[in-house]
Amino acid sequence: MDTVRNILQLKGNLVYTVSPDSSVYEALELLESKNLGSLVIVEDDGKLDGIFTERDYARKVILKGRSSKETFVRDIMTDDPIFVTPDTKIEECMKLMTEKFIRHLPVLENNQLIGLVSIGDLVKYIINQKDFIIENLEHYICS
């Protein structure tokens, strides 16, 4: 069974992070410049503190009439986010994301952030695996 480790081997381990003391505006600038849907929030020691998403911004800043330049990420981020390990099965990730209505999962190994997987990463991986199986079956049938 395929795991998060398989996805990280393909996509890499680059994770964009910000401090909980960053302004929401700074976080939004990073989201926009990197075309991201979320940022992982880490403390100075690298410890996972939360996750900040476009959804957090829309629901906790815009709809509440707050200023993104005056609001800190720590005030609106999702605390204690659900995370997975590199050995978590892809099916388990899909189940977690579906049940908890989340789109991004930080990946921790030995309490250190080593990656991030999105629902898009999972879907892309599953489709590629199915395409590979279909191609092999077609080759087998035709030979």
Buried (B, 14 or more C-beta within 10 A) or exposed (E): EEBBBBBBEEBEEEBBBBBBEBBBBBBBBBBEEEEBEBBBBBEEEEEBBBBBBBBBBEEBBEEEEBEBEEBBBBEBBBEEBBBBEBEBEBEEBBEBBEEEEBBBBBBBBEEEBBBBBBBEBBEBBBEEEEEEEEEEEEEEEEE
